[in-house]
């Protein structure tokens, strides 16, 4: 399934059906030995009656707080906007440290993400309206589209597949160095499975090469310099696989400045990218290349080595992918192709460089920097394959965290009736090493540094639909955005929840898709993406806006 989590009836939940379709590769060392010829990722196996989506409950009907404004009258669908003008109340006036900008200032009709680069430029993921910019000191937007160089597709065999079928929908943004923003896109429908059609059914590269991400730099003359991240694995780059095309829709992006790495939270799994990638096949980091080199070895019938070829996992600026999947009910437990994965929405980089990832099914610590700890003779910092195994292999089930538990635990595959999919929406790492996890369906839970659930919050029927989190660098408080009309909250360090809905007015009834904090101390800025609301026919009734908070 390839569809952005914001564009189905139940946000993120449909992504829980995604089947991993990935088998285990051979043992990997530096360089590792691989004996098998590469096979393609098997894709998504058929879904039988037992693989349906469990019910995560209806949207709340317990009413809204007095200052929450009017909720969306229709389903939470962020698909194609109506071509006509949107109606609805204007955005609220600036007050109490808040400033609001929306379509009246030239902004996009839909707002799916907001960020700030180190130069103070504010960038907005504007869906089909493209990538929008508010320069420092400005009060109006400038929006960029494919005509300005945005590149939500990749070439196939050196050619641009069907230019007339290109599709632009900016879904995620994260700021980088001054003038640089990393931009995620939605792929076209079925982009995840298009490459894996049965024999005799032609695959369409205009579909499976759609989406992914760009590195966008604002040049001095106001134009853009764009480098595309084609998130895939060429043939023979991943042990045990041939060419792989699975990830295409990017939900969130995190820039790890300390390592100059990017983390793409996407459909089906998590991928890594080089933040300074400038194009070409070879990854720039010599350390990353060295650790992710492996040897493909073939043997004759007597077991004698007859050929050895060095291969490289890091190509085109990316390494992909990992997902803490579980066994699918009703399948052979030895079949690694029949696993339940799910969209990744939550990413938080730890101080040691490892990454917490939260998906529709399970959460995990991806040990990209510490995979050699406790594993004698294996692993090293940046060893993607060793880290992947420590999230995915059956023996590492303790690293597949079921935050809102199913009725049964691994190794028992849950039936649909036994499943309670976590549908994680976001993660926020706290100063004490704990991490808050939000769910589109179940509220919030706090994990210890070891991955144990130590607290829960916002579990009531009217408040459990949480769509975004962000830690405030100024005081360590936690900003909390809701999907279903509960607006914006802030959890202060003493444990007090404070609502900002009175200032937000009607915006409090709109979905909060993204919260990001830029800067520290008194210079910090909190940025909030308020998505559009729509009617039952998917027409925008109130356009999206951004909120900029500089208060205490």
Secondary structure, DSSP 8 states (H G I E B T S, - for coil): ----GGGSSSTTTGGGG-B----------TTEEE-S--B---------GGG----------S---TTS----SS----SS--SS---S------BTTEEEEEGGGT--S---EEEE-TTS-EEEE-BTT-EEEE-TT--S-EEE-GGGT---B--BTTB---GGG----EEEEEE-STTEEEEEE---TTTTTGGG--TTS---HHHHTB-EEEEEEE-TTS-EEEEEE---B-TTSSTTBS-B-----EEEEEEETTTTEEEEEESSSEEEEETT--SSSB-S-HHHHHHTEEEEEEE-TTS-EEEEEEEES-BTTEEEEE---EE-TTS-TT-TTSEE---EEEEEE-TTS-EEEEESS-EEEE-TTTTTTT-TT---TT-HHHHHHHHHSGGGGGGSB-SS--SS-TTS---GGG-----EEEEEE-TTS-EEEEETTTEEEEE-TTS-EEEEE--STTT--EEEEEE-TTT--EEEEESSS--EEEE-TTS-EEE-HHHHGGGGGS-EEEEEEES-GGG-EEEEEE--EE-TTS-EEE--EEEEE---
